[in-house]
Amino acid sequence: YSFDSKTGKLLGLRELFTAEGISHLQKQLEKGKRAAYRETLATLQQDLQTAYRKREQPDSINDLQERISFNRECLGEGIHNDRTPRIKEAPYQFDYDFELNKKTFLLKSGRCSNHAMRALDDVGDYTLELPYASLSPYLTNYGRRLLLNGKSMPLSKTNPKNIEGDNDNPLLFFTTP
């Protein structure tokens, strides 16, 4: 969990980012996750061609075919027959964990697979890492104050967008799991 060290308030994306900023994060996360699945898909397709040339066991070939099919489904290219969201559906369910490190913002997205298909999901959980400076145009005033200036300011209880308080407090308390 990330929280403001002065107030103890748990930090959420809506406190740190503007609506445009959250939209930007969604797009960046989708782009990165798609790239990871495309890269995995290309590798699996090469592995399948190699398996055919080497005349590997049918079980090995079937496993590669299932992995290829799964990756295509996650990319929205195949027949989607279970209830897990494909990447292109994920932004509408913007419910991701995030972590604040000393110099970078980590946005974490769960895997495309459900529990039963987890063994086929070579990408798994995906983490987008962004330096704080690159986020500047997308941060609220409060987010800028916390992440770029290293100071804590309490949010108003009546209007979270109305920032008030002094600027002489440390940024955040960082913990490691």
Buried (B, 14 or more C-beta within 10 A) or exposed (E): EBBBBBBEBEBEBBBBBBEEBBBBBBEBBBEBBBEBBBEBBEEBBEBBEEBEEEEBEEEEBEBBEBBBBBBBBBBEBBEBEEEBBBBEEBBEEBEBBBBBBEEBBBBBBBBBBEEEBEEBBBBEEBBBEBEBEEBEEBBBEBBBBBBBEEBBBBBEEEEBEEBEBEEEBEBBBEEEE
